Amino acid sequence: TPTDIDIYLSVREKSRLLLKTGTDLGNTEGSAYGNLLLRNVFGGAESFNLNATAGTRTRSSYAATFETPILSDPNLRLSFDALASSTQKPWASHEEVLKGAGTKLRWITSTGHRHEFGYTGMWRQVTALAGNASPTVRNDAGDSVKNSITHTWISDRRNNPLLPSQGYLMKTVSEIAGWGPLRGDVAFWKSEMETSGG
């Protein structure tokens, strides 16, 4: 006679708070880092991620990202990010300071194509020049500002993202800076394309 078997699966929600710390040693640099992740911040699948690093070469680095779905749609997401860092570059005889912020809108079409449209504003300072700094580095010393918009398109038809045996991946990245309302010291247009097949 047939036998009915009831199977019960237990689903446990991930912890809303994740904190990681550690140290890295290598390439003549030592650093300590910390990472804080808050899930479901306001009860709508939002997340807040904060990273902090301090070390012998990267004096300080901070990055924060807040991401939220729009209209409760997991395939339509909006994020805001900010960063600040100070890095010594002894091989180039200077120190680089970066501060910036941006926002990104991500969505997936009904055919599975992924899009990302973003804006980034970045302030860079080349400072603490050594006596043997090259003329190129000296020419770049001081402040510069970059405002850019970026679009990324991905079509991934691989059967496995890590070890694919069939299918293909196509990806394009386009960035424009310093043109029209995107004022700043840096102006360019850059396009990249990546393809692979199995």
C-alpha positions in Angstrom: 0.0 0.0 0.0 1.2 3.5 -0.7 2.8 5.3 2.2 2.6 9.0 2.7 5.8 10.6 3.9 5.7 14.1 5.3 8.9 16.1 4.9 9.4 19.3 7.0 12.1 21.8 6.1 13.2 24.2 8.6 14.1 27.7 7.2 16.1 29.9 9.4 16.6 33.6 8.7 20.2 34.8 8.6 21.4 37.0 11.4 20.6 40.6 11.0 24.0 41.6 12.2 27.4 40.3 11.0 30.7 41.6 12.3 34.1 40.4 11.0 37.6 41.6 11.9 41.1 40.4 10.9 44.6 41.3 9.8 46.5 40.9 6.5 50.2 40.6 6.0 52.0 40.6 2.7 53.7 42.7 0.0 55.6 44.6 2.7 52.3 45.8 4.1 50.4 45.0 7.3 46.8 46.0 7.9 43.8 45.4 10.1 40.2 45.4 8.8 36.7 45.4 10.1 33.4 44.7 8.3 29.9 45.4 9.6 26.9 44.1 7.8 23.3 44.9 8.8 20.5 43.0 7.0 16.9 43.9 6.8 17.5 47.3 8.3 14.0 48.7 8.0 12.2 45.4 7.4 12.2 45.6 3.6 15.3 43.5 2.7 17.6 46.5 2.9 21.2 46.1 3.8 24.0 48.3 5.1 27.6 47.4 4.7 30.6 49.2 6.3 34.2 48.4 5.7 37.2 50.0 7.5 40.9 49.3 7.0 44.1 50.7 8.5 47.6 49.7 7.8 51.2 50.7 7.1 50.6 51.6 3.4 46.8 52.1 3.3 46.7 54.5 6.2 43.0 54.5 6.3 40.1 53.3 4.1 36.4 53.5 4.8 33.6 52.4 2.5 29.8 52.3 3.2 27.0 51.0 1.1 23.2 51.1 1.7 21.1 49.0 -0.7 17.3 48.6 -0.9 14.8 47.0 -3.3 12.4 49.3 -5.0 8.6 48.6 -4.6 9.6 45.3 -2.9 11.0 44.0 -6.2 14.2 42.0 -5.7 15.1 42.5 -9.3 15.0 46.3 -9.0 17.5 47.7 -6.5 18.9 51.1 -5.6 22.1 51.6 -3.7 24.1 54.5 -2.2 27.8 54.4 -1.4 30.5 56.5 0.0 34.3 56.1 0.4 37.3 57.8 1.8 40.9 56.5 1.7 44.5 57.6 2.2 47.2 55.5 0.6 51.0 55.8 0.5 52.6 55.0 -2.8 56.3 54.9 -2.2 57.1 53.4 -5.6 55.6 56.6 -7.1 56.8 58.9 -4.4 53.5 60.3 -3.3 50.4 59.8 -1.2 46.9 59.6 -2.7 43.7 60.7 -0.9 40.3 59.8 -2.3 36.8 60.9 -1.2 33.7 60.2 -3.1 30.1 59.1 -3.2 27.7 57.6 -5.7 24.4 55.9 -6.4 23.5 52.9 -8.6 20.2 51.5 -10.0 20.2 47.8 -10.9 17.5 45.8 -12.6 17.0 42.5 -14.4 14.9 42.3 -17.6 12.3 39.6 -18.3 14.8 38.0 -20.7 17.4 37.8 -17.9 19.7 40.6 -18.9 21.2 42.6 -16.1 21.7 46.4 -16.2 23.3 48.8 -13.8 23.2 52.6 -14.2 25.2 54.7 -11.8 26.6 58.1 -11.0 29.9 58.7 -9.1 31.5 61.9 -7.8 35.2 61.6 -6.8 37.7 64.0 -5.3 41.4 63.0 -5.6 44.4 64.6 -4.0 48.0 63.7 -4.9 50.1 65.0 -2.0 53.2 64.4 0.2 55.5 64.3 -2.8 59.0 63.0 -2.2 62.1 64.7 -3.5 62.6 62.1 -6.2 59.0 62.3 -7.5 58.8 62.1 -11.3 57.7 65.1 -13.5 54.5 63.2 -14.3 53.6 62.8 -10.6 54.5 66.4 -9.9 52.2 67.5 -12.8 49.3 65.5 -11.3 49.9 66.9 -7.8 47.1 68.7 -6.2 43.3 68.3 -6.4 41.2 66.8 -9.2 37.4 66.1 -9.4 35.7 63.5 -11.5 32.0 63.2 -12.1 30.9 60.3 -14.2 27.9 58.1 -15.2 28.3 54.4 -15.9 26.2 51.8 -17.6 26.9 48.1 -17.3 25.0 45.3 -19.3 25.5 41.6 -18.6 24.0 38.6 -20.5 25.0 35.4 -18.7 23.9 32.2 -20.4 26.5 29.9 -18.7 25.3 26.7 -17.0 27.6 27.5 -14.0 29.1 30.9 -13.1 32.2 29.4 -11.6 33.0 26.3 -13.7 30.9 26.6 -16.9 31.0 23.8 -19.5 28.6 25.4 -21.9 26.9 28.7 -22.6 28.4 32.2 -22.9 28.9 35.5 -21.1 28.7 38.9 -22.6 29.4 42.1 -20.6 29.8 45.8 -21.6 30.8 48.7 -19.4 30.5 52.3 -20.6 31.6 55.4 -18.6 31.5 59.1 -19.5 33.0 61.8 -17.3 33.5 65.6 -17.5 31.0 66.3 -20.4 28.0 68.5 -20.2 26.7 68.8 -16.7 29.3 66.3 -15.5 31.8 69.1 -14.7 35.2 68.4 -13.2 38.9 68.2 -14.0 38.7 64.8 -15.7 36.9 64.3 -19.1 36.8 61.0 -21.0 34.6 58.3 -22.5 35.6 54.7 -21.9 34.0 51.4 -23.1 34.9 47.9 -22.2 33.7 44.5 -23.5 34.1 41.1 -22.0 33.1 37.8 -23.6 33.6 34.2 -22.8 32.1 30.9 -24.0 32.1 27.3 -23.0 
